[in-house]
């Protein structure tokens, strides 16, 4: 018998609703339109600027081949799988794939010996226009996607089932980390008779037990149910799924491991077997090669450009106080192995601390007059360019800490949980933490934890462009920062 009391949101169900999967198709169409429009816009710009004639047929063929190469690369990398409008791919990945596709197309043109028939001017204009369109279209795409999600045309209304407040909060926390704008957690359900606290968790209300959940699904008030029962028995799970199958909704189960283990897992597969990857090498394969090449080339260039500064610094150190110009200290490097890093000596030879157990403080009497200047401007770190050329360090990465460095009364690696994970990559001369206000003395556990959080974020989100951004920010920080001494 139909319920005489209609829910106030019932009329919304007449609106056509799409899941986020539709954005994948829209993403493909978006890129296709960029390449298509880019061709005609580049022709117009080229003819307007030069007025030279060219063979339309050969250029159209080249554009089609480039488009095919571009989409083959994008699809082979599953670039549209996570295309949800969050803004993670604001042109960077697409632009790189387009450049690779253009290089493959150039090889094809050379192979068929038609290179002389291609207009170099038009080719350059086409590449520039397409790169600009791919970048700008993603900004527009993200804004439109968010607007459609806010209006309710795209998205999924989700209820978490079978979870107590702690588990429900954990699920919501994990989903918040993923930054999925298409998911709207509208409530959580629990069949336990002993539930007392029925208050909302954020914007998610307690909707009742399974009967109320099923009613919402049948009334079209939700699109997905996440079953979060860490210790559910198989027969109960089968019963829940069987009863929910009566409604046209998505049903998924969040495994116990995801709820109870660390959050930085990834779903992957070994062959066709699904697995939870709890820990992975962050920089691998060609990314390793790219970072090594970037480090070595920039380090060599920096040594050449900064050699006069380094020579004057060495002379000043030698003239002010006795002792060697360079100071070598053992610090943690890649894979937690110890490395000897080079620095210009900034302390008096009989007062320097090789172990690193004693922190340098403001107005530290151990620091020489020259030392204060070179520490303030980070010139004392320049000899570490040699460590980069030796392959022991990177230009950008988590700063290497002395093996005996302490935070309070504990060693750094004992005081901060997850500290060792920052050594999954080579240490750097500068890092994300240093350009986010954490340069200089670490005088408390909270500041130490924050630095490790930035290091972890850098490792998980590394890219060559991020490295270049940090290097440029470091140059500004050196001038304005007052935390180094």
C-alpha positions as CSV (number, residue, x, y, z in Angstrom):
1,X,0.0,0.0,0.0
2,X,1.6,3.3,-1.0
3,X,2.6,5.7,1.8
4,X,0.1,8.6,2.1
5,X,2.8,10.9,3.3
6,X,5.0,11.9,0.4
7,X,8.5,13.0,1.3
8,X,9.2,16.7,0.4
9,X,12.1,15.7,-1.9
10,X,10.0,13.3,-4.0
11,X,9.5,15.8,-6.9
12,X,13.3,16.1,-7.3
13,X,13.4,12.6,-8.7
14,X,11.9,13.7,-11.9
15,X,15.1,15.5,-12.7
16,X,17.6,13.6,-14.8
17,X,20.6,12.8,-12.6
18,X,23.9,11.6,-13.9
19,X,26.7,9.8,-12.0
20,X,30.3,11.2,-12.2
21,X,31.0,8.6,-15.0
22,X,29.4,11.0,-17.5
23,X,32.3,13.4,-16.9
24,X,34.7,10.9,-18.5
25,X,32.7,11.0,-21.7
26,X,32.5,14.8,-21.5
27,X,36.2,14.9,-20.9
28,X,36.9,13.0,-24.1
29,X,34.6,15.3,-26.0
30,X,36.2,18.3,-24.5
31,X,39.7,17.2,-25.6
32,X,38.4,16.3,-29.1
33,X,36.8,19.8,-29.5
34,X,40.1,21.4,-28.3
35,X,42.0,19.7,-31.1
36,X,39.3,20.3,-33.7
37,X,38.9,24.0,-32.8
38,X,42.6,24.4,-32.4
39,X,43.2,23.4,-36.0
40,X,40.8,25.9,-37.5
41,X,41.9,28.7,-35.1
42,X,45.6,28.1,-35.9
43,X,44.8,28.2,-39.7
44,X,43.0,31.6,-39.2
45,X,45.9,33.0,-37.1
46,X,48.5,31.7,-39.6
47,X,46.8,33.1,-42.6
48,X,46.1,36.4,-40.9
49,X,49.6,36.8,-39.7
50,X,51.6,35.5,-42.8
51,X,49.2,35.0,-45.7
52,X,51.3,32.1,-47.0
53,X,49.8,29.2,-48.8
54,X,50.0,25.6,-47.6
55,X,48.7,22.1,-48.5
56,X,45.5,21.6,-46.5
57,X,45.4,17.9,-47.1
58,X,48.8,17.0,-45.6
59,X,48.2,19.3,-42.6
60,X,44.7,17.8,-42.0
61,X,46.2,14.3,-42.1
62,X,48.9,15.3,-39.7
63,X,46.4,16.8,-37.3
64,X,44.3,13.6,-37.4
65,X,47.4,11.5,-36.7
66,X,48.3,13.7,-33.8
67,X,44.8,13.4,-32.4
68,X,44.9,9.7,-32.6
69,X,48.3,9.5,-30.9
70,X,47.0,11.9,-28.2
71,X,43.9,9.9,-27.4
72,X,45.8,6.6,-27.5
73,X,48.3,8.0,-24.9
74,X,45.5,9.4,-22.7
75,X,43.4,6.2,-22.8
76,X,46.4,3.9,-22.2
77,X,47.2,5.9,-19.1
78,X,43.5,5.8,-17.9
79,X,43.6,9.6,-17.9
80,X,39.8,9.9,-18.1
81,X,39.1,7.3,-15.4
82,X,39.4,9.8,-12.5
83,X,38.1,12.8,-14.6
84,X,35.7,14.2,-12.1
85,X,36.3,18.0,-12.3
86,X,38.3,18.3,-9.1
87,X,41.0,20.2,-10.9
88,X,43.8,17.7,-10.3
89,X,44.5,17.7,-14.0
90,X,44.4,21.4,-14.9
91,X,46.2,20.9,-18.2
92,X,49.5,19.5,-16.9
93,X,48.9,15.8,-17.8
94,X,47.0,16.6,-21.0
95,X,49.6,19.0,-22.2
96,X,52.4,16.6,-21.6
97,X,50.5,13.9,-23.5
98,X,49.8,16.3,-26.4
99,X,53.6,17.1,-26.6
100,X,54.4,13.4,-26.7
101,X,51.7,12.8,-29.3
102,X,53.2,15.7,-31.4
103,X,56.7,14.1,-31.2
104,X,55.3,10.8,-32.4
105,X,53.5,12.5,-35.2
106,X,56.8,14.3,-36.2
107,X,58.6,10.9,-36.3
108,X,55.8,9.6,-38.6
109,X,56.1,12.6,-40.9
110,X,59.8,12.1,-41.1
111,X,59.4,8.4,-41.8
112,X,57.1,9.0,-44.7
113,X,59.5,11.7,-46.1
114,X,56.9,14.5,-46.2
115,X,58.6,16.8,-43.7
116,X,59.4,19.4,-46.4
117,X,55.7,19.7,-47.2
118,X,54.7,20.7,-43.7
119,X,54.5,24.4,-42.8
120,X,56.7,24.9,-39.7
121,X,55.0,28.2,-38.9
122,X,51.5,26.6,-39.0
123,X,52.7,23.7,-36.9
124,X,54.1,25.9,-34.2
125,X,50.9,27.9,-34.1
126,X,48.7,24.7,-33.9
127,X,50.7,23.3,-31.1
128,X,50.6,26.5,-29.0
129,X,46.9,27.0,-29.7
130,X,46.0,23.4,-28.7
131,X,48.1,23.5,-25.5
132,X,46.4,26.8,-24.5
133,X,42.9,25.3,-25.3
134,X,43.6,22.1,-23.3
135,X,44.7,24.1,-20.3
136,X,41.9,26.7,-20.4
137,X,39.2,24.3,-21.2
138,X,39.9,22.3,-18.1
139,X,39.4,25.4,-15.9
140,X,36.1,26.0,-17.6
141,X,35.2,22.3,-17.4
142,X,35.9,22.2,-13.6
143,X,33.7,25.2,-13.0
144,X,30.8,23.8,-15.1
145,X,31.2,20.4,-13.4
146,X,31.0,21.9,-10.0
147,X,27.9,24.0,-11.0
148,X,26.1,20.9,-12.3
149,X,27.0,19.0,-9.1
150,X,25.7,21.9,-6.9
151,X,22.4,21.9,-9.0
152,X,22.0,18.2,-8.5
153,X,22.3,17.2,-12.2
154,X,25.6,15.3,-11.6
155,X,26.4,13.4,-8.4
156,X,25.5,10.6,-6.1
157,X,23.6,10.9,-2.8
158,X,25.2,8.5,-0.4
159,X,24.1,6.8,2.9
160,X,26.6,4.9,5.0
161,X,24.9,1.8,6.4
162,X,25.7,-0.4,9.5
163,X,28.2,2.0,11.0
164,X,28.4,3.4,14.5
165,X,29.4,7.0,14.9
166,X,33.1,6.2,14.9
167,X,33.0,4.1,11.7
168,X,30.7,6.6,10.0
169,X,33.1,9.5,10.9
170,X,36.0,7.4,9.6
171,X,34.3,6.8,6.2
172,X,33.4,10.4,5.9
173,X,37.0,11.4,6.7
174,X,38.4,9.0,4.0
175,X,36.0,10.4,1.4
176,X,36.9,13.9,2.4
177,X,40.6,13.1,1.7
178,X,39.7,11.9,-1.8
179,X,38.1,15.2,-2.6
180,X,35.1,13.8,-4.6
181,X,32.7,16.7,-5.2
182,X,30.1,14.5,-6.8
183,X,29.5,12.6,-3.6
184,X,27.0,14.0,-1.1
185,X,26.8,12.1,2.2
186,X,23.2,12.7,3.2
187,X,23.1,10.3,6.2
188,X,24.1,7.2,8.0
189,X,21.9,4.2,9.1
190,X,22.3,1.7,12.0
191,X,20.1,-1.2,13.0
192,X,21.4,-1.6,16.5
193,X,18.7,-1.3,19.1
194,X,21.1,0.1,21.6
195,X,21.9,3.3,19.6
196,X,21.4,6.3,21.8
197,X,23.2,9.1,20.0
198,X,21.2,9.9,16.9
199,X,22.7,13.4,16.3
200,X,24.1,14.4,12.9
201,X,27.7,14.0,11.9
202,X,28.4,17.2,10.1
203,X,25.8,17.4,7.4
204,X,25.0,13.7,7.5
205,X,21.8,12.9,9.5
206,X,20.9,9.7,11.2
207,X,18.2,8.2,8.9
208,X,17.2,5.2,11.0
209,X,17.6,1.5,10.4
210,X,17.5,-0.8,7.4
211,X,13.7,-0.4,6.7
212,X,14.1,3.4,6.6
213,X,17.2,3.1,4.4
214,X,15.3,0.8,2.0
215,X,12.4,3.1,1.9
216,X,14.6,6.0,0.9
217,X,16.2,3.9,-1.9
218,X,12.8,2.9,-3.3
219,X,11.6,6.5,-3.1
220,X,14.6,7.6,-5.1
221,X,16.1,9.7,-2.4
222,X,19.5,8.2,-2.6
223,X,21.8,6.8,-5.2
224,X,24.4,4.8,-3.4
225,X,24.8,2.8,-0.1
226,X,28.2,2.2,1.4
227,X,28.1,-0.8,3.7
228,X,30.6,-0.2,6.5
229,X,30.5,-3.2,8.7
230,X,34.1,-4.1,9.7
231,X,33.2,-7.4,11.3
232,X,30.1,-8.4,9.2
233,X,29.4,-12.1,8.6
234,X,29.1,-13.3,5.1
235,X,25.5,-14.5,5.5
236,X,24.4,-11.1,6.9
237,X,26.2,-9.3,4.1
238,X,24.5,-11.5,1.5
239,X,21.1,-10.8,3.1
240,X,21.7,-7.0,3.1
241,X,22.7,-7.0,-0.6
242,X,19.8,-9.2,-1.6
243,X,17.3,-6.8,0.1
244,X,18.9,-3.7,-1.3
245,X,18.8,-5.2,-4.8
246,X,15.1,-4.4,-4.9
247,X,16.0,-0.7,-5.3
248,X,17.7,0.9,-8.3
249,X,20.8,2.1,-6.4
250,X,24.5,1.4,-6.3
251,X,25.7,-0.8,-3.4
252,X,29.3,-1.1,-2.4
253,X,31.1,-2.5,0.6
254,X,34.1,-0.8,2.3
255,X,36.5,-3.5,3.5
256,X,37.7,-3.6,7.1
257,X,41.3,-3.0,6.0
258,X,40.4,0.4,4.6
259,X,38.6,1.4,7.8
260,X,41.3,0.3,10.1
261,X,44.5,0.7,8.2
262,X,46.3,3.9,7.1
263,X,44.5,6.1,4.6
264,X,47.2,6.3,1.9
265,X,46.3,2.9,0.4
266,X,45.6,2.4,-3.3
267,X,43.5,-0.1,-5.1
268,X,45.6,-2.0,-7.6
269,X,45.8,-5.5,-9.0
270,X,48.3,-8.4,-9.3
271,X,47.3,-9.8,-12.6
272,X,43.5,-9.9,-12.4
273,X,43.4,-10.1,-8.6
274,X,42.4,-6.9,-6.8
275,X,44.6,-5.9,-3.9
276,X,45.0,-3.0,-1.5
277,X,48.4,-1.4,-1.9
278,X,49.3,-0.1,1.5
279,X,52.7,1.3,0.6
280,X,54.3,2.1,-2.8
281,X,57.5,3.5,-4.2
282,X,56.5,7.1,-4.8
283,X,58.8,8.0,-7.7
284,X,59.5,5.1,-10.1
285,X,60.3,4.1,-13.7
286,X,60.7,7.1,-16.0
287,X,59.9,9.6,-13.2
288,X,63.2,8.5,-11.6
289,X,65.1,9.3,-14.8
290,X,63.3,12.6,-15.2
291,X,64.1,13.7,-11.6
292,X,67.8,12.5,-11.9
293,X,68.3,14.4,-15.2
294,X,66.7,17.5,-13.8
295,X,68.8,17.4,-10.6
296,X,72.1,16.8,-12.3
297,X,71.7,19.4,-15.0
298,X,70.4,22.1,-12.6
299,X,73.0,21.3,-10.0
300,X,75.8,21.6,-12.6
301,X,74.4,24.9,-13.8
302,X,74.1,26.2,-10.3
303,X,77.7,25.3,-9.5
304,X,78.9,27.2,-12.6
305,X,76.8,30.3,-11.9
306,X,77.4,30.4,-8.1
307,X,81.1,29.5,-8.2
308,X,82.1,33.2,-7.5
309,X,79.8,33.3,-4.5
310,X,81.2,30.0,-3.2
311,X,84.8,31.1,-3.7
312,X,84.3,34.4,-1.8
313,X,82.5,32.5,1.0
314,X,85.3,30.0,1.3
315,X,87.8,32.9,1.5
316,X,85.8,34.8,4.1
317,X,85.5,31.6,6.3
318,X,89.2,31.0,6.0
319,X,90.1,34.6,6.9
320,X,87.8,34.8,9.9
321,X,88.6,31.7,11.9
322,X,90.9,28.7,11.8
323,X,89.7,25.3,10.5
324,X,88.5,23.8,7.3
325,X,86.2,25.6,4.9
326,X,83.8,22.7,4.6
327,X,81.9,20.9,7.3
328,X,80.7,17.3,6.8
329,X,77.9,15.9,8.9
330,X,76.2,12.4,8.9
331,X,72.6,12.6,8.1
332,X,69.8,10.3,7.1
333,X,69.4,9.8,3.3
334,X,67.5,7.7,0.9
335,X,66.2,4.4,2.4
336,X,67.3,5.7,5.9
337,X,70.9,5.1,5.0
338,X,73.5,7.6,6.4
339,X,75.2,10.0,4.0
340,X,77.8,12.7,4.7
341,X,76.5,16.1,3.5
342,X,78.7,19.0,2.8
343,X,78.2,22.5,4.2
344,X,80.3,25.6,4.5
345,X,81.5,25.8,8.1
346,X,79.5,28.4,10.0
347,X,80.7,27.7,13.6
348,X,84.0,27.9,15.4
349,X,85.9,24.7,14.8
350,X,86.2,23.9,18.6
351,X,82.4,24.4,19.2
352,X,80.7,22.8,16.2
353,X,78.5,19.8,16.9
354,X,79.2,17.0,14.4
355,X,76.4,14.8,15.7
356,X,73.6,17.4,15.3
357,X,72.2,16.6,18.8
358,X,72.5,20.2,19.9
359,X,70.2,22.5,17.9
360,X,71.3,25.8,16.6
361,X,69.4,28.6,18.3
362,X,68.9,32.3,17.6
363,X,72.0,34.3,18.5
364,X,73.9,31.1,19.0
365,X,77.4,32.0,20.3
366,X,78.9,29.0,18.4
367,X,78.2,30.7,15.1
368,X,80.8,33.0,13.6
369,X,80.1,36.4,12.1
370,X,80.5,35.0,8.6
371,X,78.4,32.0,9.6
372,X,75.5,34.2,10.6
373,X,75.4,35.7,7.2
374,X,75.8,32.6,5.1
375,X,73.2,30.7,7.3
376,X,70.7,33.6,7.0
377,X,71.1,33.5,3.2
378,X,71.4,29.6,3.0
379,X,74.8,30.0,1.3
380,X,76.1,27.4,3.8
381,X,74.0,24.8,2.0
382,X,75.5,25.4,-1.5
383,X,78.2,22.7,-1.2
384,X,75.4,20.2,-1.1
385,X,75.2,20.7,-4.9
386,X,78.2,18.3,-4.8
387,X,76.0,15.7,-3.0
388,X,73.4,16.1,-5.8
389,X,76.0,15.5,-8.5
390,X,77.2,12.4,-6.5
391,X,73.6,11.1,-6.6
392,X,73.2,11.2,-2.8
393,X,70.7,14.1,-2.7
394,X,68.2,15.9,-4.9
395,X,67.7,19.7,-5.3
396,X,64.2,19.3,-3.9
397,X,63.1,16.8,-1.3
398,X,62.7,16.4,2.4
399,X,65.6,18.0,4.2
400,X,68.1,15.5,5.6
401,X,68.2,15.5,9.4
402,X,71.2,14.8,11.5
403,X,71.2,11.3,12.9
404,X,71.2,12.5,16.5
405,X,68.7,15.3,16.0
406,X,66.2,15.6,18.8
407,X,62.8,17.2,19.3
408,X,62.4,17.8,23.0
409,X,63.8,14.8,24.8
410,X,63.3,12.4,22.0
411,X,65.1,11.6,18.8
412,X,63.2,13.0,15.7
413,X,62.5,9.5,14.3
414,X,61.0,8.5,17.7
415,X,59.0,11.7,18.3
416,X,57.1,11.9,15.0
417,X,55.0,9.0,13.7
418,X,55.6,8.2,10.1
419,X,59.0,10.0,10.1
420,X,60.9,7.2,8.4
421,X,58.5,7.4,5.4
422,X,60.1,10.7,4.3
423,X,63.2,8.8,3.3
424,X,61.4,7.0,0.5
425,X,63.0,9.6,-1.8
426,X,66.4,11.3,-1.7
427,X,66.7,14.2,0.7
428,X,66.8,17.7,-0.9
429,X,68.7,21.0,-0.5
430,X,65.3,22.6,-0.2
431,X,61.8,21.3,0.2
432,X,58.1,22.0,0.4
433,X,58.2,22.4,4.2
434,X,61.0,25.0,3.9
435,X,58.9,27.2,1.5
436,X,55.8,26.9,3.7
437,X,57.3,28.6,6.7
438,X,59.1,25.7,8.4
439,X,62.7,26.7,7.6
440,X,65.1,26.9,10.5
441,X,64.8,25.7,14.0
442,X,62.3,23.0,14.9
443,X,61.6,23.8,18.6
444,X,58.5,21.8,19.3
445,X,56.7,18.5,18.4
446,X,53.9,20.2,16.6
447,X,56.2,22.0,14.3
448,X,58.1,18.8,13.7
449,X,54.9,17.0,12.8
450,X,53.9,19.7,10.4
451,X,57.2,19.5,8.6
452,X,56.8,15.7,8.2
453,X,53.3,16.3,6.9
454,X,54.6,18.7,4.2
455,X,57.4,16.2,3.3
456,X,54.8,13.4,2.9
457,X,52.6,15.6,0.8
458,X,55.5,16.4,-1.5
459,X,56.4,12.7,-1.9
460,X,52.9,11.7,-2.7
461,X,52.3,14.6,-5.2
462,X,55.8,14.9,-6.8
463,X,56.1,16.3,-10.3
464,X,58.9,18.1,-12.2
465,X,56.7,21.3,-12.2
466,X,56.3,21.0,-8.4
467,X,60.1,20.9,-8.1
468,X,60.6,24.0,-10.2
469,X,57.9,25.8,-8.2
470,X,59.6,25.0,-4.9
471,X,63.0,26.1,-6.3
472,X,61.6,29.5,-7.4
473,X,59.8,29.9,-4.1
474,X,63.0,29.1,-2.3
475,X,64.8,32.0,-4.0
476,X,62.1,34.4,-2.6
477,X,62.1,32.8,0.8
478,X,65.8,33.3,1.2
479,X,65.3,37.1,0.9
480,X,62.3,37.5,3.1
481,X,62.3,34.6,5.7
482,X,63.5,35.4,9.2
483,X,63.4,31.9,10.6
484,X,66.9,30.9,9.6
485,X,69.9,31.6,11.8
